[in-house]
Amino acid sequence: MSIFGRKEKATATVIYVSPAGDAREIAVPVGDSVMEGAIKHGVNGIVAECGGACMCATCHVYVDETFLNRLDPMEATEDEMLTCTVSPRRPNSRLSCQIRVTQELAGLIVRLPETQV
Amino acid sequence: MFVFDPYSPEMDSNPFPAYETLREQYPCMWSEQARMWILSRYDDIANAVQDWQTYSSAKGNMMDELPGRTGFTLGSTDPPRHDRLRALIMGAFTKKSLEYLAEPARKLARQTIDEFAPKRTFDFVTDFSSRVTVGTLFLMMGLPDEDHTTVRRRVLLMIQSDKATRQKGPEHIEAFQTLVDYVRGQVAKRRLAPKDDLITKLIESEIDGDRLAENEIVMTSMTLIMAGVESLSSFMSMMALNMHDFPDARRKVIANPELMAPAIEESLRYNTSAQRFRRVLMRDVELHGQRMRAGDFVCLCYGSGNRDPRKFPNPDVYDVERRPQGHLGFGGGKHLCLGTAMARLVTETAMREFFARIPEYGLTIDKLNWTSSTTFRSPTSLPFAIQ
């Protein structure tokens, strides 16, 4: 609680790693998507042209393997959209607009692809 | 009393002063002329395109809808059906899968320039942008080259509205129906003899084991043709006009072709072809002191959101280095333009060829004529002289 009695919004750290290997740690509000965390903090390398509707495949990330089985399984549309990414799809590819940040995901590492468009 | 009438000729030629009044004084306004609410601020539009449960596309997306289209195209369908259909077609519209179009588009651009350049004067719309875009689209769809002119003529008619009656006139609907029959014929031909093209792909596609319905194939093909013939060609023409109106920007891009891609984004922001689309409300919504009711139509004024100073500082300045992230030039949300990669590829390819041959050009008339459309905005011709 803050001194004004307003409840601080809980956050969890997400680490965004650029193709060059530079890492940025962002405290993303729980409930926001990994994509929103990047866009709101100006992380380069996530475009998110459709704004989070799972329709453009420009928020593609490679999820660190240690976190992969902690994510909710992907739905059919995300699976189909992942065939449309510009950088190659790998087994750990996900669309970051479809990953909701939770306390359990604190420390999540996502690697950004070479290009989104 | 301020009136926002999307059927007035001023809206075709220069809607931007009216947009400013809307944004600053009537951000949620009922237009009696349009018979719908008008949203003009960036945040309101960006929110509406994300909130498809409230702002539904299921009753059509064009300001004046065409008969028999609604429910059978991507733009007039809601999830979950929309998402499956979209993911299926999107495979053909990714940057990677469109690479095969770059070389034909380049050749087409060179060939058309070869034809009109010796004349020293030309119409950018009929001599260049429409020929390159229609040619590229026809290649993709597998449509015969000799049909270019008739298909384009019908598309240009069907997107217009009658200014007097404020709806589609019989000539617009007839052009649409004739084109539907033409596309239906093309689909029938491919059922007998499949080809390596997009219409065949639609015929052979399945969602959860089900083939697409006949009308879905026909109306989706119609939308792709409309977008390829109208939106893409118009956008390229608008960009050529921007580059004419702002010669410093043009010279900057020609000196540094790396700026072509950001210049395209800035033109998409500054004057997108798709100025206005509509949704229908699924529940009552309160906004800026107005109460909109379930069942009301709402116009999302992309062209205005793109000039909202709350989002884009100095919005009326055309700046090729702005790199406007989140612009609404392709709409957004579930219904984000399917052809984003195609538009960027064809525009960049064609404009590079154009500038390489024609770096300096000027308009030969003072006043442009604009397409009469409530949804799209573009000049009917751009007569240029090579300087």
Interface residues (C-beta under 8 A of the other chain):
Chain A: V47 E49 C50 G51 G52 A53 C54 M55 C56 A57 A76 T77 E80 M81 T83 C84 T85 V86 V117
Chain B: A46 V49 Q50 W52 P80 D83 R84 R86 A87 L88 M90 G91 F93 T94 K95 K96 Q325 G326 F330 G332 G333 K334 H335 L336 T340 A341 R344
